[in-house]
Amino acid sequence: MKVVVFGAAGQVGNALADVEPDHVDVAYVTRSSCDITDAEAVSEFINSLNPDYIINCAAYTAVDKAEEETELCYQVNRDAVQTIANCCKNGSSRRLIHISTDFVFDGKKSTPYMPDDLPNPLSVYGTSKLAGEQAIGSTIPDQTMIIRTSWVYYMNGGNFVNTMLRLMSDRDELSVVGDQRGAPTFARSLAEVIWRVIAEEKFTSGVYHWTDAGEISWYDFAVAIQEQGLGKGLLSKPILINPITTAEYPTAATRPAYSVLDCTSLELLANQKRTSWRDALGVMLKELSNQ
């Protein structure tokens, strides 16, 4: 079985490589090996390998910067996705697993978002990711699984966990937004369910959600990172962490106040129970402490 992974240098790409099953032949594609915004290069690459599955975790994810770099954001999150979808359409047996985001929602709900809830993005980033979903849906609706996720982190990358560990080591006090709620996702959790879908031939087209289990605020997450970081020797001393409002921490892009995702449909499809966000965080911090 041949699989192509776009976005191999990112967090999900690294996680996919770390838990790759033995029986698959995987080509991990980085920007240096194939520029995803070069439609001709992408088409030639895919057609030359003729994969059974394409996993697209490449994305423009600089949420605030996207408000200024709109064209580049859309090139990566919409146009490149359209190119991949076209390649799947031309090779009718190819299947695409595309990673999307909680930012397609406006955060006005107070209960977890279902996969079929109406999107209403608040930012350029969220709008571009929705445009990518729509490009897939209009081109290869029967050959695609769209998996939305949120608050992704891994050992590599400038994510919230790594940023908090660095700031907690350098400062005596931090202020963290406490009125935005969502669910963290250890990238390995997402990678494992993706490989399970492929390995056990559970691929079923549609839109799905996957995060670690539970819901918290960014402030709650920061407190947990400090608690576990101290316990695992990654931090030398506790610091004061203050909850603040979104209004007190203005950003270029508007973020959803509530973006918890209902993951029931993918749990049932993959027959895989989700790990709690706290346990998943503990796994990563333990691995960091052993490095």
C-alpha positions as protocol buffer text, in pm:
chain_id: "A"
residue {
  index: 1
  type: MET
  ca { x: 0 y: 0 z: 0 }
}
residue {
  index: 2
  type: LYS
  ca { x: 145 y: 335 z: -107 }
}
residue {
  index: 3
  type: VAL
  ca { x: 83 y: 653 z: 91 }
}
residue {
  index: 4
  type: VAL
  ca { x: 196 y: 1011 z: 26 }
}
residue {
  index: 5
  type: VAL
  ca { x: 209 y: 1253 z: 319 }
}
residue {
  index: 6
  type: PHE
  ca { x: 218 y: 1625 z: 240 }
}
residue {
  index: 7
  type: GLY
  ca { x: 336 y: 1849 z: 523 }
}
residue {
  index: 8
  type: ALA
  ca { x: 585 y: 1594 z: 653 }
}
residue {
  index: 9
  type: ALA
  ca { x: 793 y: 1852 z: 839 }
}
residue {
  index: 10
  type: GLY
  ca { x: 500 y: 1970 z: 1049 }
}
residue {
  index: 11
  type: GLN
  ca { x: 371 y: 1835 z: 1378 }
}
residue {
  index: 12
  type: VAL
  ca { x: 119 y: 1588 z: 1236 }
}
residue {
  index: 13
  type: GLY
  ca { x: 366 y: 1485 z: 965 }
}
residue {
  index: 14
  type: ASN
  ca { x: 630 y: 1405 z: 1226 }
}
residue {
  index: 15
  type: ALA
  ca { x: 378 y: 1215 z: 1434 }
}
residue {
  index: 16
  type: LEU
  ca { x: 267 y: 1010 z: 1132 }
}
residue {
  index: 17
  type: ALA
  ca { x: 629 y: 909 z: 1074 }
}
residue {
  index: 18
  type: ASP
  ca { x: 677 y: 818 z: 1441 }
}
residue {
  index: 19
  type: VAL
  ca { x: 384 y: 573 z: 1447 }
}
residue {
  index: 20
  type: GLU
  ca { x: 394 y: 453 z: 1086 }
}
residue {
  index: 21
  type: PRO
  ca { x: 268 y: 94 z: 1043 }
}
residue {
  index: 22
  type: ASP
  ca { x: 510 y: -167 z: 910 }
}
residue {
  index: 23
  type: HIS
  ca { x: 315 y: -268 z: 602 }
}
residue {
  index: 24
  type: VAL
  ca { x: 285 y: 70 z: 428 }
}
residue {
  index: 25
  type: ASP
  ca { x: 519 y: 233 z: 177 }
}
residue {
  index: 26
  type: VAL
  ca { x: 519 y: 602 z: 268 }
}
residue {
  index: 27
  type: ALA
  ca { x: 663 y: 902 z: 85 }
}
residue {
  index: 28
  type: TYR
  ca { x: 697 y: 1196 z: 323 }
}
residue {
  index: 29
  type: VAL
  ca { x: 686 y: 1524 z: 132 }
}
residue {
  index: 30
  type: THR
  ca { x: 834 y: 1848 z: 264 }
}
residue {
  index: 31
  type: ARG
  ca { x: 834 y: 2190 z: 103 }
}
residue {
  index: 32
  type: SER
  ca { x: 1192 y: 2138 z: -15 }
}
residue {
  index: 33
  type: SER
  ca { x: 1107 y: 1814 z: -195 }
}
residue {
  index: 34
  type: CYS
  ca { x: 784 y: 1942 z: -353 }
}
residue {
  index: 35
  type: ASP
  ca { x: 638 y: 2291 z: -319 }
}
residue {
  index: 36
  type: ILE
  ca { x: 270 y: 2232 z: -255 }
}
residue {
  index: 37
  type: THR
  ca { x: 181 y: 2566 z: -418 }
}
residue {
  index: 38
  type: ASP
  ca { x: 336 y: 2450 z: -748 }
}
residue {
  index: 39
  type: ALA
  ca { x: 40 y: 2273 z: -910 }
}
residue {
  index: 40
  type: GLU
  ca { x: 245 y: 2117 z: -1190 }
}
residue {
  index: 41
  type: ALA
  ca { x: 509 y: 1982 z: -951 }
}
residue {
  index: 42
  type: VAL
  ca { x: 245 y: 1840 z: -716 }
}
residue {
  index: 43
  type: SER
  ca { x: 60 y: 1670 z: -1002 }
}
residue {
  index: 44
  type: GLU
  ca { x: 379 y: 1519 z: -1142 }
}
residue {
  index: 45
  type: PHE
  ca { x: 485 y: 1399 z: -798 }
}
residue {
  index: 46
  type: ILE
  ca { x: 153 y: 1231 z: -721 }
}
residue {
  index: 47
  type: ASN
  ca { x: 116 y: 1076 z: -1064 }
}
residue {
  index: 48
  type: SER
  ca { x: 471 y: 940 z: -1059 }
}
residue {
  index: 49
  type: LEU
  ca { x: 414 y: 760 z: -728 }
}
residue {
  index: 50
  type: ASN
  ca { x: 50 y: 667 z: -794 }
}
residue {
  index: 51
  type: PRO
  ca { x: -37 y: 630 z: -423 }
}
residue {
  index: 52
  type: ASP
  ca { x: -340 y: 454 z: -281 }
}
residue {
  index: 53
  type: TYR
  ca { x: -378 y: 722 z: -13 }
}
residue {
  index: 54
  type: ILE
  ca { x: -276 y: 1085 z: 19 }
}
residue {
  index: 55
  type: ILE
  ca { x: -265 y: 1241 z: 366 }
}
residue {
  index: 56
  type: ASN
  ca { x: -260 y: 1619 z: 347 }
}
residue {
  index: 57
  type: CYS
  ca { x: -146 y: 1783 z: 667 }
}
residue {
  index: 58
  type: ALA
  ca { x: 28 y: 2070 z: 490 }
}
residue {
  index: 59
  type: ALA
  ca { x: -125 y: 2404 z: 580 }
}
residue {
  index: 60
  type: TYR
  ca { x: -60 y: 2771 z: 630 }
}
residue {
  index: 61
  type: THR
  ca { x: -123 y: 2795 z: 1005 }
}
residue {
  index: 62
  type: ALA
  ca { x: 9 y: 3139 z: 1106 }
}
residue {
  index: 63
  type: VAL
  ca { x: -337 y: 3252 z: 1212 }
}
residue {
  index: 64
  type: ASP
  ca { x: -259 y: 3618 z: 1280 }
}
residue {
  index: 65
  type: LYS
  ca { x: -10 y: 3661 z: 996 }
}
residue {
  index: 66
  type: ALA
  ca { x: -272 y: 3525 z: 756 }
}
residue {
  index: 67
  type: GLU
  ca { x: -470 y: 3845 z: 801 }
}
residue {
  index: 68
  type: GLU
  ca { x: -193 y: 4017 z: 603 }
}
residue {
  index: 69
  type: GLU
  ca { x: -64 y: 3727 z: 390 }
}
residue {
  index: 70
  type: THR
  ca { x: -407 y: 3639 z: 256 }
}
residue {
  index: 71
  type: GLU
  ca { x: -291 y: 3537 z: -91 }
}
residue {
  index: 72
  type: LEU
  ca { x: -27 y: 3293 z: 35 }
}
residue {
  index: 73
  type: CYS
  ca { x: -270 y: 3154 z: 292 }
}
residue {
  index: 74
  type: TYR
  ca { x: -523 y: 3073 z: 20 }
}
residue {
  index: 75
  type: GLN
  ca { x: -256 y: 2930 z: -210 }
}
residue {
  index: 76
  type: VAL
  ca { x: -169 y: 2671 z: 53 }
}
residue {
  index: 77
  type: ASN
  ca { x: -503 y: 2608 z: 221 }
}
residue {
  index: 78
  type: ARG
  ca { x: -733 y: 2620 z: -82 }
}
residue {
  index: 79
  type: ASP
  ca { x: -550 y: 2613 z: -416 }
}
residue {
  index: 80
  type: ALA
  ca { x: -300 y: 2340 z: -326 }
}
residue {
  index: 81
  type: VAL
  ca { x: -583 y: 2132 z: -184 }
}
residue {
  index: 82
  type: GLN
  ca { x: -772 y: 2172 z: -512 }
}
residue {
  index: 83
  type: THR
  ca { x: -464 y: 2045 z: -698 }
}
residue {
  index: 84
  type: ILE
  ca { x: -445 y: 1735 z: -479 }
}
residue {
  index: 85
  type: ALA
  ca { x: -818 y: 1675 z: -521 }
}
residue {
  index: 86
  type: ASN
  ca { x: -781 y: 1697 z: -900 }
}
residue {
  index: 87
  type: CYS
  ca { x: -505 y: 1435 z: -887 }
}
residue {
  index: 88
  type: CYS
  ca { x: -731 y: 1205 z: -688 }
}
residue {
  index: 89
  type: LYS
  ca { x: -1015 y: 1257 z: -934 }
}
residue {
  index: 90
  type: ASN
  ca { x: -789 y: 1169 z: -1226 }
}
residue {
  index: 91
  type: GLY
  ca { x: -666 y: 859 z: -1045 }
}
residue {
  index: 92
  type: SER
  ca { x: -1003 y: 729 z: -936 }
}
residue {
  index: 93
  type: SER
  ca { x: -874 y: 474 z: -683 }
}
residue {
  index: 94
  type: ARG
  ca { x: -682 y: 735 z: -482 }
}
residue {
  index: 95
  type: ARG
  ca { x: -821 y: 841 z: -148 }
}
residue {
  index: 96
  type: LEU
  ca { x: -749 y: 1164 z: 36 }
}
residue {
  index: 97
  type: ILE
  ca { x: -738 y: 1223 z: 411 }
}
residue {
  index: 98
  type: HIS
  ca { x: -731 y: 1598 z: 462 }
}
residue {
  index: 99
  type: ILE
  ca { x: -664 y: 1769 z: 794 }
}
residue {
  index: 100
  type: SER
  ca { x: -876 y: 2075 z: 872 }
}
residue {
  index: 101
  type: THR
  ca { x: -948 y: 2290 z: 1175 }
}
residue {
  index: 102
  type: ASP
  ca { x: -1190 y: 2401 z: 1444 }
}
residue {
  index: 103
  type: PHE
  ca { x: -1142 y: 2755 z: 1311 }
}
residue {
  index: 104
  type: VAL
  ca { x: -1410 y: 2690 z: 1047 }
}
residue {
  index: 105
  type: PHE
  ca { x: -1662 y: 2755 z: 1329 }
}
residue {
  index: 106
  type: ASP
  ca { x: -1757 y: 3086 z: 1491 }
}
residue {
  index: 107
  type: GLY
  ca { x: -1756 y: 2963 z: 1850 }
}
residue {
  index: 108
  type: LYS
  ca { x: -2110 y: 3074 z: 1930 }
}
residue {
  index: 109
  type: LYS
  ca { x: -2223 y: 2728 z: 2046 }
}
residue {
  index: 110
  type: SER
  ca { x: -2188 y: 2608 z: 2403 }
}
residue {
  index: 111
  type: THR
  ca { x: -2195 y: 2238 z: 2319 }
}
residue {
  index: 112
  type: PRO
  ca { x: -1946 y: 2045 z: 2102 }
}
residue {
  index: 113
  type: TYR
  ca { x: -1960 y: 2112 z: 1730 }
}
residue {
  index: 114
  type: MET
  ca { x: -2087 y: 1825 z: 1515 }
}
residue {
  index: 115
  type: PRO
  ca { x: -1922 y: 1754 z: 1179 }
}
residue {
  index: 116
  type: ASP
  ca { x: -2236 y: 1868 z: 997 }
}
residue {
  index: 117
  type: ASP
  ca { x: -2280 y: 2193 z: 1191 }
}
residue {
  index: 118
  type: LEU
  ca { x: -2279 y: 2500 z: 970 }
}
residue {
  index: 119
  type: PRO
  ca { x: -1931 y: 2655 z: 944 }
}
residue {
  index: 120
  type: ASN
  ca { x: -1890 y: 3028 z: 990 }
}
residue {
  index: 121
  type: PRO
  ca { x: -1519 y: 3116 z: 1015 }
}
residue {
  index: 122
  type: LEU
  ca { x: -1407 y: 3439 z: 1180 }
}
residue {
  index: 123
  type: SER
  ca { x: -1060 y: 3475 z: 1028 }
}
residue {
  index: 124
  type: VAL
  ca { x: -872 y: 3456 z: 699 }
}
residue {
  index: 125
  type: TYR
  ca { x: -712 y: 3133 z: 817 }
}
residue {
  index: 126
  type: GLY
  ca { x: -1046 y: 2973 z: 904 }
}
residue {
  index: 127
  type: THR
  ca { x: -1205 y: 3093 z: 580 }
}
residue {
  index: 128
  type: SER
  ca { x: -916 y: 2956 z: 374 }
}
residue {
  index: 129
  type: LYS
  ca { x: -937 y: 2617 z: 545 }
}
residue {
  index: 130
  type: LEU
  ca { x: -1312 y: 2605 z: 480 }
}
residue {
  index: 131
  type: ALA
  ca { x: -1243 y: 2691 z: 116 }
}
residue {
  index: 132
  type: GLY
  ca { x: -1010 y: 2392 z: 103 }
}
residue {
  index: 133
  type: GLU
  ca { x: -1281 y: 2168 z: 244 }
}
residue {
  index: 134
  type: GLN
  ca { x: -1525 y: 2300 z: -16 }
}
residue {
  index: 135
  type: ALA
  ca { x: -1277 y: 2242 z: -298 }
}
residue {
  index: 136
  type: ILE
  ca { x: -1250 y: 1879 z: -195 }
}
residue {
  index: 137
  type: GLY
  ca { x: -1623 y: 1839 z: -147 }
}
residue {
  index: 138
  type: SER
  ca { x: -1701 y: 1968 z: -495 }
}
residue {
  index: 139
  type: THR
  ca { x: -1432 y: 1759 z: -665 }
}
residue {
  index: 140
  type: ILE
  ca { x: -1402 y: 1420 z: -493 }
}
residue {
  index: 141
  type: PRO
  ca { x: -1677 y: 1392 z: -230 }
}
residue {
  index: 142
  type: ASP
  ca { x: -1667 y: 1012 z: -237 }
}
residue {
  index: 143
  type: GLN
  ca { x: -1288 y: 983 z: -211 }
}
residue {
  index: 144
  type: THR
  ca { x: -1218 y: 1211 z: 85 }
}
residue {
  index: 145
  type: MET
  ca { x: -1216 y: 1206 z: 462 }
}
residue {
  index: 146
  type: ILE
  ca { x: -1188 y: 1554 z: 609 }
}
residue {
  index: 147
  type: ILE
  ca { x: -1070 y: 1541 z: 971 }
}
residue {
  index: 148
  type: ARG
  ca { x: -1098 y: 1862 z: 1169 }
}
residue {
  index: 149
  type: THR
  ca { x: -881 y: 1896 z: 1477 }
}
residue {
  index: 150
  type: SER
  ca { x: -779 y: 2166 z: 1725 }
}
residue {
  index: 151
  type: TRP
  ca { x: -500 y: 2296 z: 1949 }
}
residue {
  index: 152
  type: VAL
  ca { x: -243 y: 2058 z: 1799 }
}
residue {
  index: 153
  type: TYR
  ca { x: 94 y: 2013 z: 1969 }
}
residue {
  index: 154
  type: TYR
  ca { x: 393 y: 1781 z: 1941 }
}
residue {
  index: 155
  type: MET
  ca { x: 758 y: 1760 z: 2039 }
}
residue {
  index: 156
  type: ASN
  ca { x: 856 y: 1968 z: 1737 }
}
residue {
  index: 157
  type: GLY
  ca { x: 706 y: 2301 z: 1638 }
}
residue {
  index: 158
  type: GLY
  ca { x: 621 y: 2635 z: 1791 }
}
residue {
  index: 159
  type: ASN
  ca { x: 307 y: 2512 z: 1963 }
}
residue {
  index: 160
  type: PHE
  ca { x: 141 y: 2620 z: 2287 }
}
residue {
  index: 161
  type: VAL
  ca { x: 301 y: 2351 z: 2503 }
}
residue {
  index: 162
  type: ASN
  ca { x: 657 y: 2422 z: 2390 }
}
residue {
  index: 163
  type: THR
  ca { x: 596 y: 2796 z: 2412 }
}
residue {
  index: 164
  type: MET
  ca { x: 463 y: 2769 z: 2767 }
}
residue {
  index: 165
  type: LEU
  ca { x: 758 y: 2555 z: 2879 }
}
residue {
  index: 166
  type: ARG
  ca { x: 999 y: 2813 z: 2739 }
}
residue {
  index: 167
  type: LEU
  ca { x: 820 y: 3113 z: 2891 }
}
residue {
  index: 168
  type: MET
  ca { x: 777 y: 2940 z: 3226 }
}
residue {
  index: 169
  type: SER
  ca { x: 1152 y: 2882 z: 3236 }
}
residue {
  index: 170
  type: ASP
  ca { x: 1228 y: 3247 z: 3159 }
}
residue {
  index: 171
  type: ARG
  ca { x: 964 y: 3441 z: 3352 }
}
residue {
  index: 172
  type: ASP
  ca { x: 819 y: 3477 z: 3700 }
}
residue {
  index: 173
  type: GLU
  ca { x: 463 y: 3549 z: 3585 }
}
residue {
  index: 174
  type: LEU
  ca { x: 242 y: 3478 z: 3283 }
}
residue {
  index: 175
  type: SER
  ca { x: -102 y: 3591 z: 3167 }
}
residue {
  index: 176
  type: VAL
  ca { x: -302 y: 3341 z: 2962 }
}
residue {
  index: 177
  type: VAL
  ca { x: -644 y: 3373 z: 2800 }
}
residue {
  index: 178
  type: GLY
  ca { x: -908 y: 3201 z: 3010 }
}
residue {
  index: 179
  type: ASP
  ca { x: -1230 y: 3261 z: 2814 }
}
residue {
  index: 180
  type: GLN
  ca { x: -1155 y: 3059 z: 2500 }
}
residue {
  index: 181
  type: ARG
  ca { x: -1245 y: 2692 z: 2539 }
}
residue {
  index: 182
  type: GLY
  ca { x: -1147 y: 2398 z: 2323 }
}
residue {
  index: 183
  type: ALA
  ca { x: -967 y: 2065 z: 2325 }
}
residue {
  index: 184
  type: PRO
  ca { x: -593 y: 2003 z: 2286 }
}
residue {
  index: 185
  type: THR
  ca { x: -471 y: 1737 z: 2044 }
}
residue {
  index: 186
  type: PHE
  ca { x: -141 y: 1554 z: 2086 }
}
residue {
  index: 187
  type: ALA
  ca { x: -42 y: 1507 z: 1721 }
}
residue {
  index: 188
  type: ARG
  ca { x: 33 y: 1141 z: 1783 }
}
residue {
  index: 189
  type: SER
  ca { x: -330 y: 1083 z: 1886 }
}
residue {
  index: 190
  type: LEU
  ca { x: -440 y: 1214 z: 1548 }
}
residue {
  index: 191
  type: ALA
  ca { x: -172 y: 1019 z: 1362 }
}
residue {
  index: 192
  type: GLU
  ca { x: -275 y: 694 z: 1528 }
}
residue {
  index: 193
  type: VAL
  ca { x: -639 y: 724 z: 1426 }
}
residue {
  index: 194
  type: ILE
  ca { x: -540 y: 814 z: 1069 }
}
residue {
  index: 195
  type: TRP
  ca { x: -319 y: 506 z: 1037 }
}
residue {
  index: 196
  type: ARG
  ca { x: -590 y: 291 z: 1195 }
}
residue {
  index: 197
  type: VAL
  ca { x: -840 y: 406 z: 932 }
}
residue {
  index: 198
  type: ILE
  ca { x: -595 y: 317 z: 655 }
}
residue {
  index: 199
  type: ALA
  ca { x: -452 y: -5 z: 800 }
}
residue {
  index: 200
  type: GLU
  ca { x: -790 y: -153 z: 888 }
}
residue {
  index: 201
  type: GLU
  ca { x: -952 y: -31 z: 566 }
}
residue {
  index: 202
  type: LYS
  ca { x: -1210 y: 174 z: 752 }
}
residue {
  index: 203
  type: PHE
  ca { x: -1194 y: 467 z: 510 }
}
residue {
  index: 204
  type: THR
  ca { x: -1540 y: 617 z: 472 }
}
residue {
  index: 205
  type: SER
  ca { x: -1586 y: 949 z: 296 }
}
residue {
  index: 206
  type: GLY
  ca { x: -1723 y: 1241 z: 493 }
}
residue {
  index: 207
  type: VAL
  ca { x: -1633 y: 1506 z: 749 }
}
residue {
  index: 208
  type: TYR
  ca { x: -1506 y: 1395 z: 1090 }
}
residue {
  index: 209
  type: HIS
  ca { x: -1357 y: 1545 z: 1405 }
}
residue {
  index: 210
  type: TRP
  ca { x: -1067 y: 1427 z: 1622 }
}
residue {
  index: 211
  type: THR
  ca { x: -913 y: 1575 z: 1936 }
}
residue {
  index: 212
  type: ASP
  ca { x: -807 y: 1440 z: 2271 }
}
residue {
  index: 213
  type: ALA
  ca { x: -1096 y: 1396 z: 2515 }
}
residue {
  index: 214
  type: GLY
  ca { x: -1217 y: 1677 z: 2739 }
}
residue {
  index: 215
  type: GLU
  ca { x: -1248 y: 2054 z: 2715 }
}
residue {
  index: 216
  type: ILE
  ca { x: -1046 y: 2330 z: 2878 }
}
residue {
  index: 217
  type: SER
  ca { x: -939 y: 2692 z: 2843 }
}
residue {
  index: 218
  type: TRP
  ca { x: -592 y: 2803 z: 2740 }
}
residue {
  index: 219
  type: TYR
  ca { x: -541 y: 2909 z: 3103 }
}
residue {
  index: 220
  type: ASP
  ca { x: -637 y: 2561 z: 3225 }
}
residue {
  index: 221
  type: PHE
  ca { x: -394 y: 2412 z: 2975 }
}
residue {
  index: 222
  type: ALA
  ca { x: -111 y: 2638 z: 3093 }
}
residue {
  index: 223
  type: VAL
  ca { x: -173 y: 2542 z: 3456 }
}
residue {
  index: 224
  type: ALA
  ca { x: -161 y: 2172 z: 3365 }
}
residue {
  index: 225
  type: ILE
  ca { x: 158 y: 2220 z: 3164 }
}
residue {
  index: 226
  type: GLN
  ca { x: 323 y: 2380 z: 3465 }
}
residue {
  index: 227
  type: GLU
  ca { x: 201 y: 2112 z: 3706 }
}
residue {
  index: 228
  type: GLN
  ca { x: 322 y: 1826 z: 3489 }
}
residue {
  index: 229
  type: GLY
  ca { x: 635 y: 2010 z: 3378 }
}
residue {
  index: 230
  type: LEU
  ca { x: 740 y: 2055 z: 3741 }
}
residue {
  index: 231
  type: GLY
  ca { x: 662 y: 1692 z: 3818 }
}
residue {
  index: 232
  type: LYS
  ca { x: 873 y: 1567 z: 3528 }
}
residue {
  index: 233
  type: GLY
  ca { x: 1168 y: 1796 z: 3592 }
}
residue {
  index: 234
  type: LEU
  ca { x: 1116 y: 2012 z: 3285 }
}
residue {
  index: 235
  type: LEU
  ca { x: 1063 y: 2322 z: 3500 }
}
residue {
  index: 236
  type: SER
  ca { x: 1268 y: 2419 z: 3803 }
}
residue {
  index: 237
  type: LYS
  ca { x: 1019 y: 2640 z: 3987 }
}
residue {
  index: 238
  type: PRO
  ca { x: 650 y: 2736 z: 3975 }
}
residue {
  index: 239
  type: ILE
  ca { x: 548 y: 3079 z: 3847 }
}
residue {
  index: 240
  type: LEU
  ca { x: 229 y: 3282 z: 3880 }
}
residue {
  index: 241
  type: ILE
  ca { x: -21 y: 3223 z: 3596 }
}
residue {
  index: 242
  type: ASN
  ca { x: -301 y: 3477 z: 3562 }
}
residue {
  index: 243
  type: PRO
  ca { x: -622 y: 3420 z: 3363 }
}
residue {
  index: 244
  type: ILE
  ca { x: -714 y: 3710 z: 3133 }
}
residue {
  index: 245
  type: THR
  ca { x: -993 y: 3775 z: 2885 }
}
residue {
  index: 246
  type: THR
  ca { x: -966 y: 3770 z: 2508 }
}
residue {
  index: 247
  type: ALA
  ca { x: -1032 y: 4144 z: 2514 }
}
residue {
  index: 248
  type: GLU
  ca { x: -722 y: 4191 z: 2727 }
}
residue {
  index: 249
  type: TYR
  ca { x: -508 y: 4007 z: 2472 }
}
residue {
  index: 250
  type: PRO
  ca { x: -604 y: 4149 z: 2130 }
}
residue {
  index: 251
  type: THR
  ca { x: -485 y: 3963 z: 1820 }
}
residue {
  index: 252
  type: ALA
  ca { x: -506 y: 4034 z: 1448 }
}
residue {
  index: 253
  type: ALA
  ca { x: -730 y: 3732 z: 1387 }
}
residue {
  index: 254
  type: THR
  ca { x: -1052 y: 3668 z: 1575 }
}
residue {
  index: 255
  type: ARG
  ca { x: -1064 y: 3327 z: 1738 }
}
residue {
  index: 256
  type: PRO
  ca { x: -1373 y: 3122 z: 1829 }
}
residue {
  index: 257
  type: ALA
  ca { x: -1460 y: 3149 z: 2198 }
}
residue {
  index: 258
  type: TYR
  ca { x: -1576 y: 2786 z: 2202 }
}
residue {
  index: 259
  type: SER
  ca { x: -1450 y: 2526 z: 1956 }
}
residue {
  index: 260
  type: VAL
  ca { x: -1486 y: 2187 z: 2121 }
}
residue {
  index: 261
  type: LEU
  ca { x: -1544 y: 1923 z: 1852 }
}
residue {
  index: 262
  type: ASP
  ca { x: -1771 y: 1620 z: 1880 }
}
residue {
  index: 263
  type: CYS
  ca { x: -1558 y: 1322 z: 1776 }
}
residue {
  index: 264
  type: THR
  ca { x: -1814 y: 1044 z: 1819 }
}
residue {
  index: 265
  type: SER
  ca { x: -1846 y: 952 z: 1451 }
}
residue {
  index: 266
  type: LEU
  ca { x: -1473 y: 890 z: 1404 }
}
residue {
  index: 267
  type: GLU
  ca { x: -1446 y: 708 z: 1737 }
}
residue {
  index: 268
  type: LEU
  ca { x: -1714 y: 468 z: 1614 }
}
residue {
  index: 269
  type: LEU
  ca { x: -1571 y: 433 z: 1263 }
}
residue {
  index: 270
  type: ALA
  ca { x: -1216 y: 364 z: 1380 }
}
residue {
  index: 271
  type: ASN
  ca { x: -1327 y: 176 z: 1692 }
}
residue {
  index: 272
  type: GLN
  ca { x: -1076 y: 383 z: 1886 }
}
residue {
  index: 273
  type: LYS
  ca { x: -1130 y: 547 z: 2223 }
}
residue {
  index: 274
  type: ARG
  ca { x: -980 y: 891 z: 2267 }
}
residue {
  index: 275
  type: THR
  ca { x: -711 y: 962 z: 2525 }
}
residue {
  index: 276
  type: SER
  ca { x: -785 y: 1235 z: 2779 }
}
residue {
  index: 277
  type: TRP
  ca { x: -603 y: 1559 z: 2704 }
}
residue {
  index: 278
  type: ARG
  ca { x: -430 y: 1542 z: 3042 }
}
residue {
  index: 279
  type: ASP
  ca { x: -295 y: 1191 z: 2983 }
}
residue {
  index: 280
  type: ALA
  ca { x: -183 y: 1280 z: 2630 }
}
residue {
  index: 281
  type: LEU
  ca { x: 2 y: 1585 z: 2764 }
}
residue {
  index: 282
  type: GLY
  ca { x: 171 y: 1362 z: 3018 }
}
residue {
  index: 283
  type: VAL
  ca { x: 296 y: 1130 z: 2745 }
}
residue {
  index: 284
  type: MET
  ca { x: 464 y: 1411 z: 2557 }
}
residue {
  index: 285
  type: LEU
  ca { x: 616 y: 1575 z: 2863 }
}
residue {
  index: 286
  type: LYS
  ca { x: 754 y: 1240 z: 2978 }
}
residue {
  index: 287
  type: GLU
  ca { x: 920 y: 1191 z: 2641 }
}
residue {
  index: 288
  type: LEU
  ca { x: 1063 y: 1543 z: 2653 }
}
residue {
  index: 289
  type: SER
  ca { x: 1203 y: 1476 z: 3000 }
}
residue {
  index: 290
  type: ASN
  ca { x: 1376 y: 1161 z: 2872 }
}
residue {
  index: 291
  type: GLN
  ca { x: 1554 y: 1341 z: 2589 }
}
